[in-house]
Amino acid sequence: MKKLILNLILALAVIGSTFAQDKQETKEKTKDKPVYAPWDNDVLIDNQTTLSQPAKTLEFFIYHRFGLVNQNSIHDLFGIYSPGANLQLALNYTIMKNLTIGYGLTKNKMYNDFHAKWTILEQTRSNKIPVAVALYGNFAIDGRSNENFGLDYKFGDRMSYFAQLIVARKFCDNFSLEATASWTHFNSVAVGANHDNIGVGVNGQIKFSPQSSILFQYDIPLKIQGISEQTSFTSANSAKPNFGIGWQIETAAHSFQIYLTTASGILPQEIYMYNQNDWTKGEIMFGFTITRLWNF
């Protein structure tokens, strides 16, 4: 599966080039434009898409993750009333075409994160540029009390970082797919854990009506001995894959996603570094994301 996703990243980067060459002469006199609505939202469950909102757009997000469905079953309504729920409130602002910056505050560990996304390339209708390419990154500050970081506490111990390359293609009006490659770093980790992680992922959107879509994601933290600080991989120093599937409803100014996903973390570095839930064992949870847009 890991090799498949790595190959998918490369394949998406070159797919369609043959068609672009065949059509190049007939398109020379036509102004090339980006494909229309490659994604309905700039987030997809736990992941970013290559979409950026138009310039001067302010975006407000509410991310909510309930508890495990199979932990207490009907006794906490399959995790909906679980005390372990997680929440994030976030704001994004598109300061110029294809460049978005933002801030978020997460309940678990009281993370303050500052993030940015730059859409470097947009897929074009002529297929001259067959894929969209974006870079996403953030740094987060753990907001818990000093006692959580040991006797040799320094402010830098609170910091974590995440960087991701996203390559995407809209194959038809109803189907878009993207592959990702990411790097995660935590300045301070528990004994026996690694400071760094490299991961890959694949995410998709299947539209079945003008307003509704099915979403899916699969994120895989890779076990690479060359960057590991440990001699073997255990649950203490390696995370499990994050699987998610959901339903998205879009309006002109609002978006609503409801989904089942594996990871309780909301920040991507938390997911790639610390997720211990195994979706094959039913360790999943309900979640939703609400988005509101304002254009200035």
N, C-alpha and C positions, 0 to 999 in steps of 0.2 A: 504493500500500500504506500509506503514511504517513497519507494522508487517511482511508483506510478504518479504521485503528486509532483515529484521533482521533474519528471518527464513532462507532466502537464504544464508546468511553468514555462519550460522551453518551447513546448508545442504551441501554446497560446501566443508566444512571442513571434512566431513565424507563420502561423496558420493564415491562410488567405492570400499569401504573397503571390502565388501563381495566378489567382483570379485578378489580382491587382494589375499584373503585367499585361494580361489579355485585354483588360478594359482601359488601360492607361490612355491610349490614343483617343478613344471616344469620350473620355472624361476631361480632356485637356481644356476644353472651352467652357466647362461647367465649374462654377465655384464649388469647391469641396467643402462640405460641412460635417460637423460631428454627427454620429448617429443619434436619432431621437430617443430620449429617455432610456439609456442603457440600463439604468436601475431606477426603481421608484423611490429609493431612499439612500442616504449616504451612510447608513448603518444597516447591518444584516445580522440580527440576533446579537452575537458577541463580537462581530467583526465590522471593519470598515469596508465600504465599497470604493470604487474609483470615482464615484460621483461627488462633485462639490456643488453646493447651492449657488445660485447667481450672486454676483457681487452685491454687497450691502444687505445681505440676508442675515437676520438674527434667528437662532434656532435654540429652543429650550427642550431638554430631554428629561424624562423621568424613566429610569431603569429600575425594575423591581424583580428580585429573585426570591421565591418562596423556599420553604424547606423541602427535604427529600420526600418524594411521594411514598416510598416504601418503608419509611422509618416508623411511623406511628399509624399508618393506614387511615382508616376512617376517624380515628380518635383526634386527629388535628386536621381533618378534611384533606387528606393526602398532601400534607405539607403547607396548605394555604394559611393555616393558623399556627404554623410552627414559629417558635420564638427565635429560630435561627435565620430569619429572613434578612436579605441584604437589599440596600437601596442606594441609588446614586442620582443626584441632581446635577445637571450639566448645562452649560451655555456654549454655543458655537457662534462665531461671526465670520462671514466670508469677507475678508478685507479687500480682496481684488479677485478677478477672474481666476478660478481654479486654486485659490489659496485660502484655507480656512484655519483659524486659530480658536482655541477654546479652553475652558476650565471646568473641572468637575469635583464634586465632594461626595465621597463614598462612605456609607455607614461603617462597614467592617474595616477596622484599623484606622478609620477616619482619614483615609487617603485624600490629600489635595493633589490633583493632577493637572498639569498644563500640557496641552497637546496641539499639534498642527498637522495639516494634511495638504500636500501639494500634488495636484494632478498634472503630471509632466506631459503626457500624451493623451489625446482623445481619439478613439476609433472613428474613422471617417466613413461616410456613406459610400464613397467610391471604392473603399477597401484599400486605398493607397496606404493608410495606416490601419492595419488589421486588428490592433488591440489598443486598449487603454492601459496606461501605466501611472501608478500613483505611489508616493512615499508618505508614510504616516509615522509619527513619532510622538512620544510623551516622556515626561519625567514626573514622578510622583513623590510626595512627602508623606511618610507614615506619621499620623497625628496622635498616636498613643503616648502615654506618659513615659518619662525617661526610664522608669524601672524595667520596661520591656526590652531594653537594649543592653542590659548588663552593667557591670561596674565601670568598664572603660568607655562609657557612653560618649559619643561625639555626634554633633548634629548631622554630619554626613552619613551616619548609620541609618538615618531615616530614608535615604534616597534610593529610588529604583528607576530603571530606564527601559524603554521599549522602542524598537525601530522595526519597520515592516515595509517590504516591497510587495506591491499588489499589481498583478497582471490580469486583465479581464477582457472578455469578448462577449458582445451581444450577437448570438448566432441567428436569431430570428426575432420577430415581434414578441414572442412568448417565452424566450429562454435566454438567460445570461449566466455566464459562468466565470469564476475568477479563481486564481491560484495565488497563494501567498508564501513568502519566506520571511522569517522574523528572527530577531535577536533580543534577548532579555538579559538584564543585569540587575542584581541587588547588591548594594554595598555591604549589607550585614545579613547574614543567614545563620541558621542554627548549626550546631556542631554536626558534621557528617553530611551537610548539604553543599550544593554547588552554588557559586555566585552567578554563573552564566548558563544560558540555554539557547539553543537554536531550534526552531520549529518550522513546520510547513503546514499548509492547510488548503482546503478547497471549499468554496461556497457557491451557492447558486440560487437563482430566482426563476420560478415557473409561473407565468401569468395565466390565469384561467378566466379573467374578466377584466374590464378596464380599470377597476378599482382593487381587485383582489389577486393575491399571489401566494404560492407556497414557497417557503424559504427552507434551505438546508445548509448545514455547515459541518465540517469535520476538521479539527485542529489536532496536529500530532507533535508533541514535544519529542525531539529526536534524542536518542541516547548515543552520544558521540564521545568515545573514550578519550580522544585527543584533547578535548577541552574540559574534561571532567577532572575535578580535584580528588576524586575517590577511586579506589581500585575496583569497585563493583557498583552496579546500580541497584538501589533499593527504593522502597516507598519514601524514605527520608530524603533522597537526593534526586528523584525523578518523578515527573508528573504523568498522569494518565491522559489519553486522548479525550478531547471534548467534542461530543456529538450533539447536534441540535436540529430540530425541525419545527417549523411554525407556519403561521398564517398571518398575512399582512393586508391591512385595509388602508387605502390611500384616499385622501380628499385634497382639495387645493391647498389647504393650510395645515392640515393635520395628518398624522400617520399613527397607526396603531398596529403593533406586532404582539401576538400572543404565541408562546412557544413552549416546548419541552427542551431542556438542555441539561448538560451534565455538570458543569462547573458552577459552584456557588459564588466564585469571584466574579467581579464585573470588569475590573481593570485587566487588560490583556496579559500583562506580566504576571499577575496573580494566577491566571488560568494556565499559562504555559509553564510556570514554575511550581505551582502548589496543588493543582487539582488532583485529588485522590479518589474521586467518584468514578466508578466503572459502569458505563451505560449498559454493558452486556449483562450486568447483574441487577438491572432495574434501578440503579442509583441515579435517578434523574429528578428534575424539579420543574415546576411551572414557573414561568416568568412572563413579563410583558414590558414593552417599551412604548411610551407615548411621546410623540414629537409635535411641537407647535412652531410654525414659521411666521416671521414678520419681515416684510420687505420695506426698506427705507429708501 
